[in-house]
Amino acid sequence: MVNILTNHAVNAGKITVFGGSQLRPNLHVQDYCDAVELFLTAPADKVQNETFNVGYQNLSIMEIAELVRRVVAEEIPGRSKVEIVTTPTDDIRSYHINSDKIRRALGYTPRHTIEDAVRELTRAFRAGKLPNSMEDDRYFNVRLLKRLKAA
């Protein structure tokens, strides 16, 4: 969600939000890597046969879009007017997770915010590290899977 919205804000100057009130848990990729490392190195008796939620910042899709708009405007002076278009949707699924267990059991707390991710992505787009991000199938899971005939 964060990647797609940031891509559209930076490269199209417009974000389309379907609904907007639906909640989404988020986790920075570096925090995910840190959690995997923790699971691999934690004492077996603390993680064996256990299930842990690993998430951070449960925000609505509209809150994420507004955050993306603000950060992109700060990072790219010419993008101060990113438009957010809201479209009705029948898909009102919300996902809200509680990650208290991993903090209690293993002392794990994510360190990177959604804002950090948006800033990093915006800088990567500006540096040309994500070429053709609006067209290349590798940036779109469903399109890539269809092209590979895996979906």
GIUR-V303950 format. One record per backbone hydrogen bond with DSSP energy under -0.5 kcal/mol. CO is the residue of the C=O (numbers start at 1). NH is the residue of the N-H. E is the energy in kcal/mol with one decimal. If there is no record, write none. Layout:
co=CO nh=NH e=E
co=CO nh=NH e=E
//
This chain:
co=1 nh=5 e=-2.6
co=2 nh=6 e=-2.3
co=3 nh=7 e=-2.5
co=4 nh=8 e=-2.4
co=5 nh=9 e=-2.3
co=6 nh=10 e=-2.7
co=7 nh=11 e=-2.8
co=8 nh=12 e=-2.1
co=8 nh=13 e=-1.1
co=8 nh=14 e=-1.3
co=9 nh=13 e=-0.5
co=13 nh=83 e=-2.2
co=15 nh=17 e=-0.5
co=15 nh=85 e=-3.3
co=16 nh=18 e=-0.5
co=17 nh=19 e=-0.9
co=17 nh=87 e=-3.1
co=18 nh=20 e=-1.0
co=20 nh=62 e=-2.5
co=22 nh=61 e=-2.0
co=23 nh=95 e=-2.7
co=24 nh=59 e=-2.1
co=26 nh=56 e=-2.3
co=28 nh=32 e=-2.1
co=29 nh=33 e=-2.3
co=30 nh=34 e=-2.3
co=31 nh=35 e=-2.2
co=32 nh=36 e=-2.5
co=33 nh=37 e=-2.4
co=34 nh=38 e=-2.2
co=35 nh=39 e=-2.6
co=36 nh=40 e=-2.2
co=37 nh=41 e=-1.5
co=38 nh=42 e=-1.7
co=43 nh=46 e=-2.0
co=43 nh=47 e=-0.9
co=44 nh=47 e=-0.8
co=44 nh=48 e=-3.2
co=47 nh=50 e=-1.9
co=56 nh=26 e=-1.7
co=57 nh=59 e=-0.9
co=59 nh=24 e=-2.8
co=60 nh=64 e=-2.2
co=61 nh=65 e=-2.4
co=62 nh=66 e=-2.6
co=63 nh=67 e=-2.1
co=64 nh=68 e=-2.8
co=65 nh=69 e=-2.6
co=66 nh=70 e=-2.2
co=67 nh=71 e=-2.6
co=68 nh=72 e=-2.8
co=69 nh=73 e=-2.0
co=70 nh=74 e=-1.7
co=71 nh=75 e=-2.4
co=72 nh=76 e=-2.7
co=75 nh=77 e=-0.5
co=76 nh=79 e=-2.5
co=77 nh=80 e=-0.6
co=79 nh=82 e=-0.7
co=83 nh=15 e=-3.4
co=83 nh=85 e=-0.6
co=84 nh=86 e=-0.5
co=85 nh=17 e=-3.3
co=87 nh=19 e=-2.8
co=90 nh=92 e=-1.2
co=97 nh=99 e=-0.5
co=99 nh=103 e=-1.1
co=100 nh=104 e=-2.7
co=101 nh=105 e=-3.2
co=102 nh=106 e=-2.0
co=102 nh=108 e=-1.5
co=103 nh=107 e=-1.4
co=112 nh=28 e=-0.5
co=113 nh=117 e=-1.8
co=114 nh=118 e=-2.6
co=115 nh=119 e=-2.5
co=116 nh=120 e=-2.5
co=117 nh=121 e=-2.7
co=118 nh=122 e=-2.8
co=119 nh=123 e=-2.3
co=120 nh=124 e=-2.1
co=121 nh=125 e=-2.7
co=122 nh=126 e=-2.3
co=123 nh=127 e=-1.9
co=124 nh=129 e=-2.5
co=124 nh=130 e=-0.5
co=125 nh=128 e=-1.4
co=130 nh=133 e=-0.9
co=132 nh=135 e=-1.3
co=132 nh=136 e=-3.1
co=136 nh=139 e=-1.9
co=137 nh=140 e=-2.3
co=137 nh=144 e=-0.5
co=140 nh=144 e=-2.7
co=141 nh=145 e=-2.7
co=142 nh=146 e=-2.4
co=143 nh=147 e=-2.4
co=144 nh=148 e=-2.2
co=145 nh=150 e=-3.4
co=145 nh=151 e=-0.8
co=146 nh=149 e=-1.1
//
